[in-house]
Amino acid sequence: MLMSNWAMSQAAAEIRALAQSMTTTVGELGHPATWSGDDADRFQRDWQELVHTRLANAANKLDGVDFHELIAGFDG
């Protein structure tokens, strides 16, 4: 499957949007009426370190990929 710069940018944007949605959900878990205490705090920290940061890094790497268009039949 060939991907274009646009497709990679779209994939990065989708990762960022999903990461934000999941971060919002994780943040809602930390409300005192939902879940509080040391376990909740540890979960929030672990989420940021282990998941959110990795998703952001993945999106940044996708943004950094550079594609060169291949033209069929090009003899150069």
SULZIPE-V697868 format. One line per field, one symbol per residue. ss: DSSP state (a for helix, b for strand, c for the rest). burial: b if it has 9 or more other ideal C-beta (glycine too) atoms within 8 Angstrom, else e. A space follows every 10 residues. Layout:
ss=???
burial=???
//
This chain:
ss=ccccaaaaaa aaaaaaaaaa aaaaaaaaac cccccccaaa aaaaaaaaaa aaaaaaaaaa aaaacccccc cccccc
burial=eeeeeeebbe bbbebbebbe ebbeebeebb eeeebeeeeb bebbebbbee bbbebbebbb ebbeeeeeee eeeeee
//
